[in-house]
């Protein structure tokens, strides 16, 4: 076991007292090992410390591995302005910066080189998952939270395809999202109080719009004393509360057995005495169990659904519930969903590369009209587009009392300023 204080000292010495940052990209693995070994020796002499041989070997291995495992993409992995990396075979690497995708000047030596890097990344993840011809695609996360999807031949024709969605360590609070012009203060206040009032909320949007980031940030306003159970395919949520139970689905083994689905985990989570259940993404018939659990008293649930508008999100929830094979009519399912879900939060990536809250929608069932109703409480309205393509706009607010007002009263939470009381 490497001492963390010693590890920190070595890292600081490498960065501030040597040319490690400048030379590491031009060195082979063996050259890097020699460089780091010499640097540790210099540090010992300079700071009058001793590093046992076993710890020295471990430090050298860890530092060199951190540089070499990423291969040619290390530079963009370390670039905080890059949010996504898309590798289409060994010679085509695309990156996303400020919402825009461009071809990077990065290439692997061959598809074998790329495959070797993929195996190293899998090793870094600490997961037992694998990717090869018999299991040609995989999802996993790196220790820093970055999510990686890999698909290889025969499912991919041009060689290995890798998609990396980086975890942003710079977005931790609601204020961080406001600075990025994703929200305004009024919408942030509504979502903060919605967490405290235990509303059932679905975050929706297309791929890469920031749904998970938004859920993650606002989930930090869940009271500290509550027991939270998270359920995901690939761990992406980073909750700060102490009482958090993290569950992850499991793929089938090589014999096709042992798979554990999101639905399996959700059903089990109901026996774990949760105050909140958060599902990283709802894709299938687990929607039925989510709706039924909310209806039976498990309020405060949060979930993510891929959809292109609040209406599309509602329609998808209905479709996913029907996938369970339940013997109910579509109107009855719509009624149950509208009574269970309080808010739909829709995030959109606009043409200027800015991710914005497009809608916060109040979902409820109108008993007089006998139909579900989706009413936008907050809507982003575009005012103009500059010559450079920058969008200017504002959030339009509907002050009418929302359908979930009684939940706020029950939890002794005040509606944000501006609503009709």
DAKAUR-V366503 format. One record per pair of residues at least 24 apart in sequence whose ideal C-beta (glycine too) atoms are under 10 Angstrom apart, sorted by the first residue. I is the first residue (numbers start at 1). J is the second residue. D is the distance in Angstrom with one decimal. If there is no record, write none. Layout:
# DAKAUR-V366503
I|J|D  I|J|D
This chain:
# DAKAUR-V366503
1|54|9.6  1|55|8.6  1|58|8.3  2|51|9.8  2|54|9.1  2|55|5.6  2|56|9.6  2|57|9.8  2|58|4.9  2|59|6.1  2|61|9.7  2|62|7.0  3|51|9.3  3|52|9.6  3|55|6.9  3|58|9.9  3|59|9.6  6|40|9.6  6|43|9.7  6|49|7.8  6|50|9.9  6|51|6.7  6|52|9.5  6|55|6.6  6|56|9.6  6|58|10.0  6|59|7.5  7|55|8.9  7|58|9.1  7|59|6.6  7|62|7.7  7|63|8.9  9|40|9.6  9|43|6.8  9|44|9.9  9|47|7.1  9|49|7.4  9|51|9.3  9|59|10.0  10|36|8.0  10|39|7.5  10|40|6.1  10|43|6.4  10|44|9.9  10|51|8.1  10|55|9.6  10|56|9.3  10|59|5.6  10|60|9.3  10|62|9.5  10|63|7.3  11|59|9.2  11|62|9.9  11|63|7.6  11|66|9.8  12|43|9.0  13|39|6.3  13|40|8.0  13|42|7.5  13|43|4.3  13|44|9.7  13|46|7.7  13|47|7.9  14|39|5.5  14|40|8.9  14|42|10.0  14|43|8.5  14|63|7.3  17|42|7.4  17|43|7.4  17|46|7.5  17|47|10.0  18|42|7.6  18|43|9.1  20|63|8.8  20|67|9.1  24|63|9.3  24|64|9.1  24|66|9.9  24|67|5.3  24|68|9.2  24|74|8.7  25|67|8.4  25|72|9.3  25|74|7.7  25|75|7.3  27|64|9.3  27|67|8.5  27|68|9.3  28|68|8.9  29|64|6.1  29|65|9.1  29|67|8.7  29|68|5.4  30|64|9.2  31|64|9.6  32|60|8.6  32|63|7.8  32|64|4.7  32|65|9.7  32|67|6.2  32|68|7.0  33|57|9.8  33|60|5.5  33|61|8.2  33|63|8.9  33|64|5.4  33|68|9.9  34|60|9.2  34|64|10.0  35|60|9.5  35|63|9.6  35|64|9.0  36|60|4.9  36|61|9.3  36|62|9.6  36|63|5.2  36|64|6.3  36|67|9.4  37|64|9.8  39|63|9.2  65|120|8.0  65|123|8.7  65|124|7.8  66|124|8.5  68|117|9.1  68|120|7.5  69|116|10.0  69|117|7.4  69|119|9.6  69|120|4.2  69|121|6.4  69|122|9.9  69|123|7.4  69|124|5.5  69|142|9.5  70|117|7.2  70|120|7.9  70|121|7.6  70|124|8.7  70|142|9.5  70|164|9.9  71|106|9.3  71|108|6.6  71|109|9.2  71|113|7.1  71|114|7.8  71|116|7.8  71|117|4.0  71|118|9.3  71|120|7.5  71|121|8.8  72|104|9.4  72|105|9.9  72|106|5.1  72|107|6.7  72|108|5.7  72|109|8.5  72|113|8.4  72|114|9.0  72|117|7.9  73|104|8.6  73|106|6.3  73|108|8.6  73|114|9.7  73|117|7.6  73|121|9.4  73|162|8.5  73|164|7.6  74|106|9.7  74|117|9.8  75|104|8.9  75|105|9.8  75|106|7.4  76|104|6.3  76|106|6.8  76|164|8.9  76|166|8.9  77|121|10.0  77|142|8.9  77|144|8.8  77|146|7.6  77|164|7.5  77|166|7.1  78|166|9.9  79|166|9.0  80|166|8.6  80|168|7.6  80|169|7.9  80|170|6.4  82|164|9.3  82|166|6.6  83|164|9.7  83|165|7.4  83|166|5.8  83|167|9.7  83|168|7.1  83|208|7.6  83|210|9.4  83|213|10.0  83|353|10.0  83|355|9.7  84|146|9.8  84|147|9.8  84|163|7.3  84|164|6.7  84|165|5.4  84|166|6.7  84|207|9.5  84|208|6.4  85|146|9.0  85|148|9.2  85|162|7.5  85|163|7.5  85|164|4.2  85|165|8.4  85|166|7.2  86|149|9.9  86|161|8.1  86|162|7.6  86|163|5.4  86|164|7.7  86|165|9.7  87|114|6.8  87|117|9.0  87|118|9.1  87|150|9.1  87|159|9.2  87|160|7.3  87|161|6.6  87|162|4.0  87|163|7.6  87|164|7.8  88|156|9.1  88|158|6.6  88|159|8.3  88|160|9.3  88|161|5.9  88|162|8.6  88|163|9.5  89|114|7.4  89|156|8.2  89|157|9.3  89|158|4.4  89|159|4.1  89|160|7.1  89|161|7.1  89|162|9.5  90|114|4.6  90|115|8.9  90|117|9.6  90|158|9.1  90|159|6.1  90|160|7.8  91|158|9.4  91|159|9.0  92|158|8.3  92|159|9.6  92|161|9.7  93|162|9.0  94|163|9.7  95|164|9.5  95|166|9.9  96|165|9.1  96|166|9.3  96|208|7.3  96|349|9.9  96|353|8.9  97|353|8.3  98|352|8.7  98|353|4.5  98|354|8.2  99|208|8.5  99|209|9.6  99|349|5.7  99|350|7.8  99|351|8.6  99|352|7.3  99|353|2.6  99|354|6.5  99|355|7.0  100|351|9.9  100|352|9.2  100|353|5.2  100|389|10.0  101|208|9.8  101|353|9.8  108|159|9.4  108|160|9.2  110|159|8.8  111|152|9.1  111|153|8.6  111|156|10.0  111|158|8.5  111|159|4.0  111|160|6.2  112|159|9.4  112|160|9.6  114|150|9.9  114|152|9.4  114|159|6.7  114|160|5.1  114|161|9.5  114|162|7.5  115|150|9.5  115|152|7.2  115|153|9.7  115|159|8.2  115|160|5.6  117|160|8.9  117|162|8.4  118|148|8.6  118|150|5.6  118|152|7.6  118|160|5.9  118|162|6.4  119|150|9.8  121|146|9.4  121|148|6.2  121|150|8.1  121|162|8.1  121|164|8.6  122|148|8.5  122|150|8.1  124|148|9.7  125|234|9.6  127|234|9.2  127|235|9.8  127|248|9.2  128|250|9.2  128|251|9.5  128|253|9.7  129|234|9.5  129|250|9.2  129|251|6.7  130|251|9.4  130|254|8.9  131|160|8.4  131|162|10.0  134|254|6.7  135|251|7.8  135|252|9.1  135|253|9.5  135|254|7.4  136|160|9.6  137|161|9.0  137|251|9.9  138|234|9.5  138|251|8.0  139|163|9.6  139|232|9.9  139|233|6.1  139|234|4.6  139|249|9.7  139|251|8.9  140|233|9.9  140|234|6.3  140|235|9.2  141|165|9.6  141|167|8.2  141|232|9.2  141|234|5.3  141|235|5.3  141|236|6.8  141|248|9.4  142|166|9.1  142|167|8.0  143|167|9.8  144|169|7.4  145|169|7.9  145|216|9.7  145|235|8.0  145|236|6.7  145|237|9.2  145|238|6.2  146|236|9.2  147|212|8.9  147|232|10.0  147|233|9.7  147|234|5.5  147|235|8.6  147|236|5.7  148|234|8.4  149|234|8.5  163|207|9.6  163|208|9.9  165|207|8.8  165|208|7.1  165|212|8.9  165|234|9.8  165|236|8.4  167|212|9.6  167|213|9.0  167|216|9.7  167|236|7.5  167|238|7.7  168|210|9.5  168|213|6.9  169|238|9.5  171|210|8.7  171|213|5.8  171|214|9.4  171|216|8.5  171|217|6.8  172|213|10.0  172|216|9.0  172|217|7.2  172|220|8.2  172|238|8.8  172|240|8.6  173|217|6.6  173|220|7.7  174|214|9.5  174|217|5.9  174|218|6.9  174|220|8.4  174|221|8.0  175|217|9.5  176|213|9.4  176|217|7.4  177|210|8.2  177|213|7.7  177|214|7.0  177|217|6.0  177|218|8.9  177|355|8.8  177|356|10.0  177|357|8.7  180|210|8.9  180|213|9.8  180|354|7.4  180|355|7.3  180|356|9.1  181|350|9.9  181|352|9.9  181|354|5.8  181|355|8.7  181|356|6.8  181|357|9.8  181|391|9.5  181|393|9.6  182|209|9.9  182|210|6.8  182|213|8.8  182|214|7.4  182|217|9.5  182|347|7.7  182|354|7.6  182|355|5.5  182|356|5.7  182|357|6.1  183|214|8.5  183|217|9.8  183|218|9.8  183|347|9.7  183|355|10.0  183|356|7.8  183|357|5.1  183|360|9.6  183|378|9.0  183|380|9.5  183|395|7.9  184|356|9.8  184|357|8.2  184|378|8.4  184|380|9.1  184|394|7.8  184|395|5.0  184|397|9.1  185|395|9.6  185|416|9.2  185|417|9.9  186|360|9.8  186|377|9.7  186|378|7.1  186|395|6.7  186|397|5.9  186|416|6.5  186|417|8.0  186|418|6.6  186|419|10.0  187|345|8.9  187|356|9.9  187|357|5.5  187|359|9.8  187|360|6.1  187|377|8.7  187|378|5.0  187|379|9.9  187|380|9.0  187|395|5.9  187|397|8.3  187|416|9.1  188|217|9.4  188|218|8.3  188|221|9.9  188|357|8.9  188|416|9.1  189|415|9.4  189|416|4.1  189|417|7.5  189|418|9.0  190|343|8.5  190|345|9.6  190|360|6.3  190|377|7.0  190|378|7.0  190|397|9.1  190|402|9.0  190|415|8.3  190|416|5.2  190|418|9.3  190|419|8.7  191|215|9.8  191|217|9.1  191|218|5.0  191|221|8.0  191|343|8.2  191|345|7.0  191|357|8.7  191|360|7.4  191|378|9.6  191|416|9.5  192|218|6.8  192|220|9.6  192|221|5.0  192|413|9.7  192|416|8.2  193|221|8.4  193|408|7.1  193|411|9.3  193|413|5.4  193|414|7.1  193|415|7.0  193|416|5.9  194|218|8.0  194|221|8.7  194|300|9.6  194|302|9.8  194|342|7.5  194|343|6.1  194|345|8.9  194|360|8.8  194|402|9.7  194|404|8.0  194|407|9.0  194|408|8.8  194|413|8.7  194|415|10.0  194|416|9.5  195|219|6.9  195|220|8.4  195|221|4.2  195|222|5.4  195|223|8.4  195|276|9.2  195|300|7.9  195|302|8.4  195|413|9.4  196|221|6.4  196|222|7.9  196|223|6.8  196|300|9.5  196|408|8.8  196|411|6.7  196|412|9.3  196|413|4.9  196|414|9.6  197|299|9.2  197|300|8.5  197|342|8.7  197|404|7.3  197|405|9.6  197|406|9.9  197|407|5.2  197|408|4.8  197|409|9.0  197|410|8.0  197|411|4.6  197|412|9.0  197|413|4.3  197|414|9.4  197|415|9.0  198|222|8.7  198|223|9.3  198|226|8.9  198|275|8.5  198|276|7.8  198|298|9.7  198|299|4.7  198|300|3.5  198|301|8.8  198|342|9.2  198|404|9.9  198|407|6.9  198|408|9.8  198|410|8.8  198|411|6.1  198|413|8.8  199|299|7.7  199|300|7.2  199|301|9.2  199|302|9.1  199|341|8.8  199|342|4.0  199|343|5.6  199|362|9.9  199|402|9.5  199|404|5.7  199|407|6.2  199|408|8.6  199|411|9.4  199|413|9.6  200|277|9.9  200|290|8.7  200|291|9.2  200|293|9.8  200|294|5.2  200|295|9.9  200|298|8.8  200|299|6.1  200|300|6.8  200|301|4.9  200|302|7.7  200|303|8.4  200|339|9.9  200|340|6.0  200|341|5.2  200|342|5.0  200|343|7.6  200|363|9.3  200|404|9.0  200|407|9.3  201|278|9.9  201|300|8.7  201|301|7.8  201|302|5.4  201|303|7.7  201|304|10.0  201|341|7.6  201|342|6.5  201|343|4.6  201|344|7.7  201|345|6.1  201|360|9.3  201|363|9.9  202|279|9.5  202|282|7.9  202|287|9.8  202|290|9.2  202|301|9.0  202|302|7.8  202|303|5.2  202|304|7.3  202|305|5.4  202|307|8.7  202|310|9.0  202|313|6.2  202|314|8.8  202|316|9.6  202|317|7.3  202|337|9.6  202|340|10.0  202|341|5.7  202|342|9.1  202|343|7.4  202|344|5.2  202|345|7.2  202|346|9.3  202|361|9.5  202|363|8.4  203|281|9.7  203|302|7.3  203|303|7.3  203|304|5.1  203|305|7.6  203|307|9.9  203|313|9.1  203|343|9.1  203|344|8.1  203|345|4.8  203|346|8.1  203|347|6.9  204|282|9.9  204|303|9.2  204|304|7.1  204|305|4.7  204|306|7.0  204|307|4.2  204|308|8.2  204|309|8.1  204|310|7.0  204|312|7.7  204|313|4.0  204|314|9.3  204|316|8.2  204|317|9.4  204|344|6.1  204|345|7.0  204|346|5.3  204|347|7.4  204|348|9.8  204|358|9.8  204|359|9.2  204|361|9.5  205|304|8.6  205|305|8.9  205|306|7.6  205|307|7.2  205|308|7.8  205|309|9.3  205|313|8.8  205|345|8.6  205|346|6.0  205|347|3.9  205|348|6.1  205|349|7.7  205|355|8.4  205|357|9.6  205|358|8.0  205|359|10.0  206|306|6.9  206|307|8.1  206|308|6.0  206|346|9.9  206|347|8.6  206|348|7.4  206|349|6.8  207|306|7.0  207|349|9.1  208|347|10.0  208|349|6.5  208|355|8.4  209|306|9.6  209|308|9.8  209|346|8.8  209|347|4.5  209|348|6.0  209|349|4.8  209|350|9.6  209|355|5.6  209|356|9.0  209|358|9.1  210|347|5.2  210|348|9.2  210|349|7.7  210|355|4.3  210|356|9.0  210|357|9.2  211|280|9.8  211|281|8.5  211|304|5.1  211|305|8.5  211|306|8.2  211|307|9.7  211|345|8.3  211|346|9.1  211|347|5.5  211|355|9.5  212|236|5.2  212|237|7.0  212|238|9.6  212|280|7.0  212|281|8.2  212|304|6.3  212|347|9.8  213|237|9.9  213|238|9.7  213|347|8.8  213|355|8.4  214|304|9.3  214|345|6.9  214|347|5.9  214|355|8.6  214|357|7.8  215|239|10.0  215|278|7.3  215|279|9.9  215|280|8.6  215|302|5.9  215|303|8.5  215|304|6.3  215|345|8.4  215|347|9.7  216|240|9.5  216|278|9.4  216|280|10.0  216|302|9.9  218|302|8.5  218|345|8.7  219|244|9.6  219|276|8.3  219|278|6.6  219|302|6.5  222|275|8.3  222|276|6.0  222|278|8.9  222|300|7.6  222|302|8.7  223|275|8.5  223|276|9.5  223|300|9.8  225|275|8.2  226|274|8.6  226|275|3.7  226|276|5.7  226|300|7.8  227|272|7.9  227|273|6.3  227|274|5.7  227|275|4.8  227|276|7.5  227|277|10.0  228|274|7.0  228|275|6.7  228|276|4.6  228|277|7.9  228|278|6.5  228|300|9.2  228|302|9.4  229|265|8.8  229|266|9.0  229|268|9.4  229|269|4.6  229|270|9.0  229|272|5.8  229|273|9.1  229|274|4.3  229|275|8.7  229|276|7.1  229|277|5.2  229|278|7.2  229|279|9.5  230|265|9.8  230|269|9.1  230|274|9.7  230|276|8.8  230|277|8.0  230|278|4.6  230|279|7.9  230|280|6.9  230|302|9.1  231|261|10.0  231|262|5.9  231|263|9.4  231|264|9.6  231|265|4.8  231|266|5.8  231|268|9.2  231|269|6.2  231|277|7.0  231|278|7.1  231|279|5.1  231|280|6.6  231|281|9.4  231|282|9.6  231|286|8.5  231|290|9.9  231|303|9.3  232|262|8.0  232|265|9.0  232|278|8.5  232|279|7.6  232|280|3.3  232|281|7.3  232|304|9.5  233|261|9.3  233|262|6.7  233|265|9.9  233|279|9.9  233|280|6.5  233|281|6.8  233|283|8.4  234|280|7.6  234|281|9.3  235|280|7.9  236|280|6.1  236|281|9.0  236|304|9.5  237|278|6.6  237|279|9.9  237|280|6.3  237|302|9.5  237|304|9.7  239|276|9.7  239|278|8.0  241|276|9.4  243|275|8.5  243|276|10.0  244|276|9.4  244|278|9.1  245|269|7.9  245|272|6.5  245|273|9.9  245|274|7.7  245|277|9.9  246|278|9.8  247|272|8.8  247|277|9.7  247|279|9.8  247|280|9.8  248|280|9.1  249|280|9.4  261|285|9.1  261|286|7.4  262|286|5.0  262|289|9.4  262|290|9.8  263|287|9.1  263|288|8.5  263|289|6.1  263|290|9.4  263|324|8.6  264|289|9.9  266|290|6.8  266|293|7.6  266|301|9.9  267|293|9.0  269|293|8.7  269|298|9.3  270|296|8.6  270|298|7.0  274|298|6.8  274|300|9.1  274|301|9.0  275|299|9.3  275|300|6.8  276|300|4.7  276|301|6.8  276|302|7.1  277|301|5.0  277|302|7.8  277|303|8.5  278|302|4.5  278|303|7.2  278|304|8.9  279|303|4.3  279|304|7.0  279|305|9.3  280|304|6.2  281|305|7.3  281|306|7.2  282|306|8.9  282|316|8.6  282|317|7.7  282|320|6.5  283|316|9.5  283|320|7.3  283|323|9.5  284|319|9.9  284|320|5.9  284|321|9.9  284|323|5.7  284|324|8.3  285|320|6.4  285|321|7.4  285|322|8.6  285|323|4.6  285|324|3.7  285|325|7.6  285|326|8.6  286|320|7.8  286|321|9.6  286|323|9.5  286|324|8.4  287|316|8.4  287|317|5.6  287|318|8.6  287|319|8.6  287|320|3.9  287|321|4.9  287|322|9.1  287|323|7.8  287|324|7.5  287|333|9.6  287|337|8.2  288|317|9.8  288|320|7.7  288|321|4.8  288|322|8.8  288|323|8.2  288|324|4.1  288|325|9.0  288|326|5.9  288|328|9.4  288|333|8.6  288|336|9.1  288|337|9.8  289|321|9.5  289|324|8.1  290|317|8.8  290|320|9.2  290|321|9.0  290|337|9.5  290|340|7.8  290|341|9.0  291|317|7.8  291|320|9.7  291|321|6.4  291|324|9.9  291|326|10.0  291|333|8.3  291|336|5.5  291|337|5.7  291|338|10.0  291|339|8.8  291|340|4.7  291|341|7.8  292|321|9.5  292|324|9.9  292|326|9.4  292|336|8.0  292|340|8.3  293|340|8.8  294|336|9.2  294|337|9.4  294|339|8.7  294|340|4.1  294|341|7.5  294|342|9.3  295|336|6.6  295|337|9.8  295|339|7.1  295|340|5.5  296|340|9.9  298|340|9.9  299|340|9.2  299|342|8.8  299|407|7.7  299|410|9.7  299|411|9.4  300|342|9.9  300|407|9.8  300|411|9.6  301|340|8.5  301|341|8.7  301|342|9.8  302|343|10.0  302|345|9.7  303|341|8.7  304|345|9.8  305|344|8.5  305|346|10.0  307|344|8.5  307|346|7.6  308|346|8.5  308|348|8.4  309|344|9.2  309|346|6.3  309|348|8.8  309|358|8.1  309|359|7.6  309|361|9.1  309|374|9.5  310|343|9.5  310|344|4.4  310|345|8.6  310|346|5.1  310|358|8.6  310|359|5.3  310|360|8.8  310|361|4.0  310|362|9.7  310|363|7.8  310|374|5.6  310|375|9.7  310|376|7.4  310|379|9.9  311|344|8.9  311|346|9.5  311|359|9.7  311|361|8.6  311|374|6.2  312|344|9.8  312|346|8.9  313|341|9.2  313|344|5.2  313|345|9.3  313|346|6.9  313|359|9.7  313|361|8.4  313|363|9.1  313|374|9.1  314|338|7.9  314|341|8.2  314|344|6.9  314|361|8.6  314|363|6.7  314|372|7.0  314|374|6.3  317|341|7.3  317|344|9.1  317|363|9.5  318|372|9.1  331|370|8.0  331|371|8.1  331|372|9.0  333|372|10.0  334|365|8.0  334|371|7.7  334|372|4.9  335|365|5.4  335|367|9.6  335|370|8.2  335|371|8.5  335|372|6.9  336|365|8.7  336|372|9.7  337|363|7.8  337|365|8.8  337|372|7.2  338|363|5.6  338|364|5.9  338|365|4.0  338|366|8.5  338|371|8.5  338|372|3.7  338|373|7.3  338|374|8.5  338|403|9.4  339|363|9.1  339|364|7.5  339|365|5.1  339|367|9.9  339|372|8.7  339|403|9.9  340|365|9.6  341|372|9.7  342|402|8.3  342|403|7.5  342|404|4.5  342|407|7.1  343|377|8.1  343|402|8.6  343|403|9.8  343|404|7.4  344|374|7.2  344|376|9.5  345|378|9.3  346|376|9.3  346|379|9.5  346|380|9.5  348|380|7.9  350|380|8.6  350|382|8.1  350|385|9.7  350|389|9.7  350|390|9.8  350|391|5.5  350|393|8.9  351|382|9.8  351|385|8.0  351|389|6.6  351|390|9.7  351|391|7.0  352|385|7.6  352|386|8.6  352|388|8.3  352|389|5.2  352|390|5.1  352|391|4.7  352|392|9.5  353|389|8.5  353|390|9.2  353|391|9.5  354|390|8.3  354|391|6.9  354|393|10.0  356|380|5.4  356|382|9.6  356|391|8.3  356|393|8.0  356|395|8.8  357|395|7.3  358|395|9.5  359|395|9.7  360|395|9.0  360|397|9.5  360|398|9.6  360|402|9.6  362|398|8.6  362|400|8.9  362|401|9.9  362|402|4.8  362|403|5.5  362|404|7.0  362|405|10.0  363|403|7.9  363|404|9.2  364|402|8.4  364|403|3.7  364|404|7.7  365|403|8.7  366|403|9.3  373|403|8.1  375|400|7.8  375|402|8.0  375|403|7.9  377|402|6.2  377|403|10.0  377|419|8.7
